[in-house]
């Protein structure tokens, strides 16, 4: 596949979740529904995991890598910049949840998000390898 096509695919994979974060914030501004809070924060938790992974393997020749690493390799955009954007989005979305969502709704939203992430990970590891090529 041509490098520009891979770059477009990777960019879409990084941009669509940011759109979900913005959508979650817009929906959550109207009603602090747990789904809106999950949309606003969950995508950004991935950014923290990517940053920790990159920090742990920095300077080593690691096969695979994150979408950020692949996009950086193809486009020349520094991987650190892409990771900083994700972490900035995480900080902003967590700040939004803490400042905009009432405490009672915040607790339910955060707990349901954590349970949903755990259940999703379990299902992914059980079924994912059988569904994905």
Steps between C-alpha positions, in 0.01 A plus 500: 500500500626849418642691801253788456209255521636354821548853637137589418381183671711564810393866512136392489566256780638784712254775400171311535550441874568874548167566330342256745655690792359828369161334444502361853578843642223664297244235597621500861465877523126454448451192716769321705409158364759227573535432126595863436760491776637172364525649152681802640757313707549140385671580172752707687586221744654331197731801465631444850565132427682589176711761681596252771586237240713742300677619815578141596643413158653836396820455303453128444425338169145387567304312235138604457438818690201727536304679232688813605834327436391378158363841400821666620711260293298564185443875525798623699272656765677447832347214695543702819274774357225250427530355850497846660180581309338186638612572855380861472163371387495261798573778748239727341230231496565395861492867604171537312350199681613629839375852440178447304346174614334505845663273757211250516492454122880507480537200731249292304652609169855418600407165658293394200785605272752292695270196498436549128871521421571185704218306335603623156861394553396155617271456200767631264761256625253210489336575164731750330759253371222293342333800333800696377722381216 
